[in-house]
Amino acid sequence: MLIVHEVHRVTGDGEEQFEDLYRSHPDDDDLRLLYYLHHAHGTGPSYTVITMTAVRDGNAWHRASHRMRHGDLREWANAVDALRHEHVAKVLTPLPFSPLDAVLTNIDFESPPRTTAGDGTGQALFMEDTAWPYRGSYEAYLEKAGTKYVDTLRKAEASGRSMLRLEAALTPVWGTGRRREIVLWQRVIRPEALVGLFSNDVPAEYRAPGTWMHDALEVRDQWESRLLRAAPWSPLA
């Protein structure tokens, strides 16, 4: 199973039309839209949309690509492209400790896609962290993230203190133009905790030896976070 992760810089006056096109996304036996999310205003570039689409396998990705360039999806792809300033995509695959892997395994591509009903209020928030391990430390990062980071989140959630819940851990199947990277996909389960995160330094006890914030510096010191708000109809929101 592959996941196509796309960042769309959408035109301001075309934002609603762009969402309508994706809401009628041409799901078929090869593709399933998983997430449709807005980069929250005030936390990054304006009018930015993130989509994640499951693809059955490499052959399915090849067929879909051909259809968008030459076949029945060409008109849809052209309409989408006309509403974007920029578009960056990468193909990801789940890591062994990714909770989303179980969800992907159970996707029935032959059944109609499931979408989430909603009225636009209380929309789910996600924090997407993309990390770039030091050169030569990719495997060491996976080991630490799959043990210490996962354990840190579990303990915090059990105590009622966790802001995040890990829902997926992904990595590109091929190069991305930078060092090898890992994408940690996390649901924000306590949105009110974001205020403290943004307005205060990380407390010293969370940066002490033995904590994830401290020990992860052995394998990386660069990452990028996005705060994303799911559309109320987003299938896995």
PASEBA-1860 file (N, C-alpha, C; in nm, 3 decimals):
! residues 237
1> MLIVHEVH> 0.084/-0.119/0.000/0.000/0.000/0.000/0.088/0.125/0.000 ~ 0.050/0.222/-0.083/0.122/0.348/-0.092/0.028/0.463/-0.055 ~ 0.086/0.572/-0.009/0.009/0.691/0.022/0.070/0.808/-0.054 ~ -0.011/0.877/-0.133/0.034/0.996/-0.203/-0.001/1.117/-0.117 ~ 0.103/1.186/-0.072/0.090/1.304/0.014/0.112/1.426/-0.075 ~ 0.013/1.518/-0.077/0.022/1.633/-0.167/-0.001/1.763/-0.090 ~ 0.079/1.863/-0.122/0.064/1.997/-0.069/0.020/2.086/-0.184 ~ -0.098/2.146/-0.170/-0.156/2.229/-0.276/-0.159/2.373/-0.228
9> RVTGDGEE> -0.092/2.463/-0.299/-0.104/2.607/-0.274/-0.218/2.656/-0.362 ~ -0.335/2.676/-0.300/-0.458/2.699/-0.374/-0.484/2.849/-0.388 ~ -0.550/2.889/-0.498/-0.588/3.029/-0.516/-0.694/3.065/-0.413 ~ -0.686/3.186/-0.359/-0.778/3.226/-0.253/-0.923/3.221/-0.297 ~ -0.953/3.270/-0.419/-1.092/3.273/-0.463/-1.138/3.139/-0.519 ~ -1.047/3.043/-0.525/-1.084/2.911/-0.578/-1.085/2.802/-0.472 ~ -1.069/2.842/-0.344/-1.057/2.743/-0.237/-1.180/2.652/-0.228 ~ -1.300/2.710/-0.233/-1.421/2.629/-0.220/-1.439/2.538/-0.342
17> QFEDLYRS> -1.412/2.591/-0.460/-1.424/2.510/-0.581/-1.325/2.394/-0.579 ~ -1.203/2.421/-0.530/-1.101/2.317/-0.520/-1.150/2.206/-0.427 ~ -1.207/2.244/-0.312/-1.257/2.144/-0.219/-1.371/2.064/-0.280 ~ -1.459/2.130/-0.356/-1.568/2.058/-0.422/-1.515/1.953/-0.519 ~ -1.408/1.986/-0.590/-1.349/1.890/-0.683/-1.295/1.768/-0.610 ~ -1.232/1.792/-0.495/-1.179/1.679/-0.420/-1.289/1.602/-0.347 ~ -1.397/1.671/-0.314/-1.508/1.600/-0.251/-1.572/1.501/-0.349 ~ -1.562/1.533/-0.477/-1.608/1.440/-0.581/-1.487/1.367/-0.640
25> HPDDDDLR> -1.385/1.347/-0.555/-1.261/1.281/-0.595/-1.291/1.150/-0.667 ~ -1.225/1.125/-0.780/-1.255/1.005/-0.859/-1.199/0.877/-0.797 ~ -1.252/0.840/-0.679/-1.214/0.714/-0.618/-1.254/0.599/-0.712 ~ -1.170/0.500/-0.719/-1.202/0.383/-0.801/-1.134/0.263/-0.739 ~ -1.113/0.157/-0.816/-1.055/0.035/-0.762/-0.908/0.051/-0.726 ~ -0.847/0.163/-0.761/-0.705/0.184/-0.734/-0.678/0.289/-0.627 ~ -0.772/0.385/-0.607/-0.746/0.502/-0.524/-0.852/0.518/-0.416 ~ -0.810/0.570/-0.300/-0.903/0.609/-0.195/-0.848/0.734/-0.126
33> LLYYLHHA> -0.924/0.843/-0.130/-0.886/0.962/-0.055/-0.900/0.933/0.093 ~ -0.793/0.960/0.170/-0.794/0.936/0.314/-0.822/1.063/0.394 ~ -0.750/1.171/0.361/-0.761/1.296/0.435/-0.767/1.414/0.340 ~ -0.848/1.512/0.376/-0.848/1.643/0.311/-0.840/1.745/0.423 ~ -0.732/1.824/0.424/-0.705/1.912/0.538/-0.660/2.050/0.493 ~ -0.696/2.149/0.574/-0.652/2.286/0.551/-0.539/2.319/0.647 ~ -0.431/2.377/0.594/-0.326/2.430/0.681/-0.387/2.551/0.752 ~ -0.400/2.542/0.885/-0.473/2.644/0.961/-0.414/2.783/0.935
41> HGTGPSYT> -0.500/2.879/0.905/-0.455/3.017/0.883/-0.382/3.068/1.007 ~ -0.274/3.138/0.983/-0.193/3.191/1.093/-0.081/3.099/1.135 ~ -0.074/2.980/1.076/0.032/2.885/1.111/0.119/2.848/0.992 ~ 0.101/2.917/0.880/0.181/2.886/0.762/0.128/2.962/0.642 ~ 0.171/2.924/0.522/0.126/2.993/0.400/-0.026/2.989/0.386 ~ -0.082/3.098/0.334/-0.227/3.106/0.319/-0.278/3.009/0.213 ~ -0.402/2.966/0.230/-0.472/2.883/0.134/-0.388/2.763/0.089 ~ -0.349/2.685/0.190/-0.272/2.563/0.165/-0.357/2.443/0.206
49> VITMTAVR> -0.366/2.346/0.118/-0.444/2.225/0.142/-0.351/2.105/0.136 ~ -0.371/2.011/0.228/-0.296/1.886/0.229/-0.393/1.773/0.201 ~ -0.358/1.685/0.108/-0.438/1.565/0.083/-0.350/1.442/0.095 ~ -0.412/1.334/0.141/-0.344/1.205/0.148/-0.435/1.102/0.084 ~ -0.382/1.031/-0.015/-0.462/0.936/-0.093/-0.395/0.801/-0.091 ~ -0.472/0.698/-0.057/-0.420/0.560/-0.060/-0.423/0.507/-0.202 ~ -0.316/0.440/-0.240/-0.306/0.377/-0.372/-0.277/0.229/-0.350 ~ -0.347/0.145/-0.423/-0.340/0.002/-0.399/-0.196/-0.052/-0.406
57> DGNAWHRA> -0.121/-0.013/-0.508/0.017/-0.060/-0.523/0.085/0.023/-0.632 ~ 0.209/-0.013/-0.666/0.284/0.063/-0.765/0.219/0.061/-0.902 ~ 0.165/-0.052/-0.941/0.098/-0.061/-1.071/-0.025/0.030/-1.075 ~ -0.096/0.035/-0.962/-0.213/0.122/-0.955/-0.174/0.269/-0.968 ~ -0.062/0.306/-0.905/-0.013/0.444/-0.917/0.022/0.477/-1.061 ~ 0.082/0.382/-1.131/0.116/0.403/-1.272/-0.012/0.422/-1.355 ~ -0.113/0.339/-1.330/-0.238/0.351/-1.406/-0.306/0.484/-1.378 ~ -0.309/0.526/-1.251/-0.373/0.653/-1.216/-0.301/0.771/-1.279
65> SHRMRHGD> -0.168/0.766/-1.277/-0.089/0.872/-1.337/-0.117/0.884/-1.486 ~ -0.126/0.770/-1.551/-0.153/0.769/-1.697/-0.293/0.824/-1.724 ~ -0.390/0.787/-1.641/-0.527/0.835/-1.661/-0.536/0.986/-1.642 ~ -0.458/1.041/-1.548/-0.463/1.185/-1.524/-0.395/1.263/-1.636 ~ -0.299/1.202/-1.701/-0.228/1.272/-1.809/-0.293/1.250/-1.946 ~ -0.352/1.130/-1.966/-0.397/1.096/-2.101/-0.539/1.040/-2.107 ~ -0.599/1.005/-1.992/-0.724/0.931/-1.996/-0.844/1.003/-1.938 ~ -0.930/0.926/-1.871/-1.059/0.977/-1.824/-1.047/1.073/-1.706
73> LREWANAV> -0.933/1.077/-1.638/-0.914/1.169/-1.526/-0.846/1.300/-1.568 ~ -0.817/1.313/-1.695/-0.744/1.431/-1.742/-0.822/1.559/-1.718 ~ -0.953/1.558/-1.745/-1.034/1.678/-1.726/-1.038/1.718/-1.579 ~ -1.054/1.620/-1.489/-1.054/1.649/-1.346/-0.919/1.705/-1.302 ~ -0.810/1.644/-1.347/-0.676/1.688/-1.309/-0.649/1.830/-1.359 ~ -0.694/1.863/-1.479/-0.674/1.997/-1.532/-0.754/2.101/-1.454 ~ -0.877/2.064/-1.413/-0.959/2.156/-1.334/-0.894/2.183/-1.199 ~ -0.839/2.079/-1.136/-0.770/2.095/-1.008/-0.646/2.184/-1.025
81> DALRHEHV> -0.570/2.157/-1.130/-0.445/2.232/-1.151/-0.471/2.380/-1.178 ~ -0.584/2.411/-1.238/-0.617/2.551/-1.270/-0.642/2.634/-1.145 ~ -0.662/2.568/-1.030/-0.692/2.638/-0.905/-0.574/2.639/-0.810 ~ -0.453/2.605/-0.860/-0.335/2.599/-0.774/-0.225/2.691/-0.824 ~ -0.153/2.749/-0.727/-0.030/2.820/-0.760/0.087/2.723/-0.766 ~ 0.082/2.621/-0.681/0.196/2.530/-0.668/0.144/2.396/-0.616 ~ 0.217/2.290/-0.649/0.176/2.155/-0.608/0.301/2.071/-0.588 ~ 0.315/2.014/-0.468/0.430/1.927/-0.437/0.374/1.795/-0.385
89> AKVLTPLP> 0.423/1.684/-0.440/0.372/1.552/-0.401/0.488/1.458/-0.371 ~ 0.461/1.362/-0.282/0.557/1.255/-0.256/0.479/1.128/-0.224 ~ 0.541/1.015/-0.255/0.478/0.886/-0.232/0.538/0.824/-0.106 ~ 0.451/0.793/-0.009/0.494/0.743/0.121/0.448/0.599/0.142 ~ 0.515/0.533/0.234/0.474/0.399/0.275/0.479/0.392/0.428 ~ 0.387/0.317/0.492/0.387/0.311/0.638/0.511/0.241/0.693 ~ 0.558/0.289/0.808/0.666/0.224/0.882/0.609/0.115/0.971 ~ 0.692/0.022/1.018/0.641/-0.091/1.096/0.560/-0.052/1.220
97> FSPLDAVL> 0.593/0.062/1.284/0.521/0.100/1.405/0.405/0.196/1.377 ~ 0.362/0.206/1.252/0.256/0.298/1.216/0.118/0.240/1.246 ~ 0.038/0.304/1.334/-0.097/0.255/1.361/-0.185/0.254/1.237 ~ -0.162/0.346/1.144/-0.246/0.354/1.025/-0.232/0.232/0.936 ~ -0.126/0.156/0.953/-0.103/0.039/0.868/-0.221/-0.058/0.875 ~ -0.277/-0.076/0.995/-0.391/-0.167/1.010/-0.513/-0.115/0.934 ~ -0.532/0.017/0.935/-0.645/0.077/0.863/-0.628/0.055/0.713 ~ -0.507/0.077/0.663/-0.483/0.063/0.521/-0.501/-0.082/0.475
105> TNIDFESP> -0.459/-0.175/0.559/-0.471/-0.316/0.523/-0.616/-0.355/0.502 ~ -0.708/-0.289/0.574/-0.850/-0.324/0.568/-0.929/-0.241/0.467 ~ -0.863/-0.155/0.391/-0.935/-0.076/0.291/-0.991/-0.169/0.183 ~ -1.119/-0.153/0.156/-1.185/-0.229/0.050/-1.202/-0.137/-0.069 ~ -1.115/-0.150/-0.166/-1.118/-0.060/-0.281/-1.241/-0.082/-0.368 ~ -1.307/-0.197/-0.353/-1.425/-0.225/-0.435/-1.551/-0.161/-0.378 ~ -1.549/-0.124/-0.248/-1.667/-0.065/-0.186/-1.666/0.086/-0.202 ~ -1.784/0.151/-0.195/-1.789/0.297/-0.203/-1.707/0.359/-0.090
113> PRTTAGDG> -1.638/0.471/-0.115/-1.557/0.535/-0.012/-1.642/0.585/0.103 ~ -1.590/0.575/0.224/-1.659/0.623/0.343/-1.615/0.766/0.372 ~ -1.711/0.853/0.396/-1.678/0.990/0.433/-1.740/1.022/0.568 ~ -1.685/1.121/0.633/-1.731/1.161/0.766/-1.832/1.274/0.752 ~ -1.948/1.258/0.814/-2.047/1.365/0.813/-2.007/1.470/0.915 ~ -2.043/1.593/0.891/-2.010/1.698/0.986/-2.076/1.829/0.948 ~ -2.086/1.920/1.043/-2.149/2.050/1.017/-2.048/2.163/1.013 ~ -1.918/2.127/1.013/-1.815/2.229/1.006/-1.765/2.276/1.140
121> TGQALFME> -1.825/2.229/1.249/-1.779/2.267/1.383/-1.706/2.150/1.446 ~ -1.614/2.183/1.536/-1.543/2.076/1.605/-1.460/1.989/1.512 ~ -1.406/2.048/1.407/-1.330/1.970/1.310/-1.200/1.919/1.371 ~ -1.160/1.799/1.331/-1.041/1.736/1.386/-0.916/1.814/1.346 ~ -0.822/1.823/1.439/-0.693/1.885/1.414/-0.585/1.778/1.412 ~ -0.487/1.798/1.324/-0.374/1.707/1.315/-0.245/1.788/1.315 ~ -0.142/1.731/1.376/-0.008/1.788/1.370/0.079/1.693/1.289 ~ 0.131/1.745/1.181/0.217/1.666/1.094/0.362/1.710/1.118
129> DTAWPYRG> 0.444/1.619/1.168/0.586/1.646/1.191/0.668/1.570/1.088 ~ 0.748/1.643/1.012/0.840/1.582/0.917/0.981/1.603/0.969 ~ 1.050/1.492/0.995/1.184/1.498/1.056/1.288/1.448/0.957 ~ 1.406/1.508/0.966/1.518/1.468/0.881/1.632/1.420/0.971 ~ 1.648/1.288/0.987/1.757/1.237/1.070/1.893/1.280/1.016 ~ 1.992/1.282/1.107/2.129/1.305/1.061/2.166/1.200/0.958 ~ 2.257/1.236/0.869/2.304/1.139/0.770/2.362/1.018/0.841 ~ 2.319/0.901/0.799/2.364/0.778/0.860/2.287/0.738/0.984
137> SYEAYLEK> 2.187/0.820/1.026/2.112/0.791/1.149/1.966/0.755/1.124 ~ 1.933/0.725/0.999/1.793/0.696/0.965/1.741/0.577/1.045 ~ 1.814/0.465/1.045/1.768/0.346/1.117/1.764/0.370/1.268 ~ 1.861/0.445/1.318/1.863/0.476/1.461/1.743/0.563/1.499 ~ 1.705/0.655/1.410/1.588/0.737/1.436/1.462/0.651/1.442 ~ 1.449/0.558/1.346/1.332/0.471/1.345/1.322/0.391/1.474 ~ 1.436/0.344/1.524/1.437/0.266/1.648/1.390/0.352/1.765 ~ 1.442/0.474/1.774/1.404/0.561/1.886/1.258/0.604/1.876
145> AGTKYVDT> 1.215/0.642/1.755/1.077/0.688/1.739/0.978/0.575/1.766 ~ 1.012/0.454/1.719/0.923/0.341/1.736/0.917/0.287/1.877 ~ 1.008/0.330/1.962/1.009/0.284/2.101/0.985/0.402/2.195 ~ 1.085/0.489/2.209/1.076/0.597/2.307/0.963/0.695/2.278 ~ 0.951/0.740/2.152/0.847/0.838/2.123/0.708/0.777/2.138 ~ 0.689/0.657/2.083/0.560/0.590/2.095/0.526/0.567/2.242 ~ 0.624/0.525/2.320/0.601/0.499/2.463/0.569/0.629/2.538 ~ 0.637/0.738/2.500/0.611/0.868/2.563/0.467/0.911/2.541
153> LRKAEASG> 0.418/0.897/2.417/0.281/0.936/2.387/0.180/0.848/2.460 ~ 0.208/0.719/2.465/0.115/0.627/2.532/0.104/0.658/2.681 ~ 0.218/0.682/2.745/0.215/0.713/2.889/0.144/0.845/2.915 ~ 0.169/0.943/2.830/0.105/1.072/2.849/-0.046/1.061/2.830 ~ -0.089/0.984/2.730/-0.233/0.969/2.707/-0.299/0.893/2.822 ~ -0.231/0.792/2.874/-0.286/0.714/2.986/-0.305/0.801/3.110 ~ -0.218/0.901/3.125/-0.228/0.990/3.241/-0.319/1.110/3.217 ~ -0.370/1.121/3.093/-0.458/1.232/3.060/-0.384/1.360/3.026
161> RSMLRLEA> -0.252/1.355/3.008/-0.173/1.475/2.983/-0.135/1.492/2.836 ~ -0.162/1.392/2.752/-0.113/1.396/2.616/-0.192/1.494/2.529 ~ -0.121/1.568/2.447/-0.185/1.656/2.350/-0.206/1.583/2.218 ~ -0.121/1.481/2.191/-0.118/1.416/2.060/-0.139/1.266/2.071 ~ -0.194/1.209/1.964/-0.201/1.064/1.951/-0.144/1.027/1.813 ~ -0.045/0.941/1.812/0.016/0.901/1.686/-0.082/0.816/1.605 ~ -0.109/0.858/1.481/-0.199/0.782/1.396/-0.128/0.720/1.277 ~ -0.011/0.773/1.242/0.065/0.715/1.131/0.210/0.756/1.140
169> ALTPVWGT> 0.298/0.668/1.094/0.440/0.698/1.077/0.476/0.652/0.936 ~ 0.526/0.745/0.856/0.543/0.720/0.713/0.681/0.761/0.668 ~ 0.724/0.706/0.556/0.853/0.744/0.497/0.842/0.737/0.346 ~ 0.909/0.826/0.273/0.903/0.821/0.127/0.961/0.689/0.073 ~ 0.900/0.640/-0.035/0.951/0.518/-0.097/1.072/0.547/-0.184 ~ 1.095/0.676/-0.211/1.211/0.715/-0.292/1.255/0.852/-0.245 ~ 1.360/0.905/-0.304/1.416/1.032/-0.259/1.318/1.147/-0.270 ~ 1.337/1.249/-0.186/1.250/1.366/-0.185/1.325/1.495/-0.216
177> GRRREIVL> 1.451/1.486/-0.244/1.529/1.606/-0.271/1.609/1.653/-0.152 ~ 1.578/1.603/-0.032/1.655/1.633/0.088/1.702/1.501/0.145 ~ 1.752/1.506/0.270/1.790/1.381/0.334/1.668/1.292/0.353 ~ 1.694/1.167/0.386/1.583/1.075/0.413/1.499/1.132/0.526 ~ 1.368/1.112/0.519/1.278/1.176/0.613/1.174/1.079/0.666 ~ 1.114/1.118/0.778/1.006/1.044/0.841/0.893/1.142/0.869 ~ 0.771/1.102/0.839/0.653/1.184/0.865/0.575/1.121/0.979 ~ 0.559/1.195/1.089/0.479/1.151/1.202/0.345/1.224/1.195
185> WQRVIRPE> 0.238/1.146/1.182/0.104/1.200/1.161/0.026/1.182/1.290 ~ -0.011/1.294/1.356/-0.065/1.288/1.491/-0.195/1.365/1.502 ~ -0.294/1.303/1.567/-0.420/1.371/1.595/-0.403/1.455/1.722 ~ -0.451/1.578/1.720/-0.450/1.663/1.838/-0.573/1.627/1.921 ~ -0.552/1.564/2.035/-0.664/1.517/2.116/-0.700/1.615/2.228 ~ -0.611/1.712/2.255/-0.642/1.819/2.351/-0.606/1.953/2.288 ~ -0.693/2.006/2.202/-0.661/2.132/2.132/-0.628/2.246/2.227 ~ -0.687/2.247/2.347/-0.660/2.357/2.440/-0.514/2.362/2.482
193> ALVGLFSN> -0.444/2.248/2.472/-0.303/2.243/2.510/-0.214/2.316/2.410 ~ -0.266/2.345/2.292/-0.186/2.415/2.192/-0.147/2.555/2.240 ~ -0.233/2.619/2.317/-0.203/2.753/2.367/-0.075/2.751/2.449 ~ -0.064/2.653/2.538/0.057/2.643/2.619/0.179/2.612/2.536 ~ 0.163/2.528/2.433/0.275/2.494/2.346/0.329/2.617/2.273 ~ 0.238/2.702/2.227/0.278/2.818/2.148/0.325/2.936/2.233 ~ 0.278/2.944/2.357/0.306/3.063/2.437/0.415/3.044/2.542 ~ 0.465/2.921/2.556/0.566/2.894/2.659/0.679/2.808/2.603
201> DVPAEYRA> 0.796/2.820/2.665/0.904/2.728/2.633/0.869/2.588/2.682 ~ 0.933/2.489/2.621/0.914/2.351/2.666/0.970/2.341/2.808 ~ 0.892/2.293/2.905/0.941/2.283/3.043/1.069/2.201/3.052 ~ 1.154/2.236/3.148/1.284/2.170/3.162/1.271/2.020/3.182 ~ 1.165/1.976/3.253/1.152/1.832/3.279/1.124/1.753/3.152 ~ 1.072/1.819/3.047/1.047/1.750/2.921/1.169/1.751/2.829 ~ 1.275/1.823/2.873/1.399/1.829/2.794/1.515/1.762/2.866 ~ 1.487/1.694/2.974/1.592/1.630/3.054/1.638/1.499/2.990
209> PGTWMHDA> 1.760/1.452/3.021/1.805/1.322/2.971/1.704/1.212/3.001 ~ 1.682/1.126/2.902/1.584/1.020/2.916/1.450/1.053/2.854 ~ 1.426/1.182/2.823/1.302/1.221/2.756/1.322/1.218/2.605 ~ 1.211/1.215/2.531/1.220/1.214/2.385/1.285/1.343/2.333 ~ 1.247/1.458/2.388/1.303/1.585/2.341/1.454/1.588/2.353 ~ 1.507/1.527/2.457/1.652/1.525/2.478/1.719/1.416/2.395 ~ 1.671/1.293/2.409/1.741/1.180/2.349/1.730/1.177/2.196 ~ 1.623/1.237/2.142/1.609/1.238/1.997/1.716/1.324/1.930
217> LEVRDQWE> 1.780/1.414/2.008/1.886/1.497/1.950/2.007/1.414/1.910 ~ 2.014/1.290/1.955/2.122/1.201/1.912/2.107/1.161/1.766 ~ 1.985/1.171/1.713/1.960/1.122/1.577/1.905/1.230/1.483 ~ 1.859/1.342/1.537/1.809/1.451/1.452/1.797/1.578/1.534 ~ 1.804/1.694/1.466/1.772/1.818/1.534/1.689/1.909/1.444 ~ 1.642/1.856/1.331/1.560/1.935/1.240/1.429/1.863/1.213 ~ 1.319/1.937/1.229/1.191/1.887/1.184/1.101/2.006/1.154 ~ 0.993/1.979/1.085/0.897/2.082/1.046/0.758/2.035/1.088
225> SRLLRAAP> 0.682/2.126/1.150/0.547/2.092/1.195/0.444/2.172/1.118 ~ 0.333/2.106/1.088/0.217/2.173/1.030/0.096/2.145/1.118 ~ 0.015/2.247/1.143/-0.112/2.230/1.213/-0.222/2.229/1.108 ~ -0.292/2.117/1.099/-0.387/2.095/0.990/-0.527/2.071/1.045 ~ -0.625/2.131/0.980/-0.766/2.117/1.020/-0.839/2.037/0.913 ~ -0.896/1.925/0.952/-0.963/1.837/0.857/-1.096/1.896/0.812 ~ -1.127/1.880/0.686/-1.262/1.913/0.639/-1.361/1.819/0.708 ~ -1.481/1.865/0.739/-1.576/1.779/0.811/-1.613/1.652/0.736
233> WSPLA> -1.594/1.648/0.606/-1.627/1.530/0.526/-1.505/1.441/0.502 ~ -1.388/1.482/0.550/-1.265/1.407/0.525/-1.281/1.262/0.574 ~ -1.257/1.162/0.490/-1.292/1.023/0.523/-1.238/0.970/0.655 ~ -1.111/0.995/0.689/-1.055/0.941/0.812/-1.046/1.044/0.924 ~ -1.117/1.155/0.909/-1.110/1.260/1.012/-1.193/1.224/1.133
END
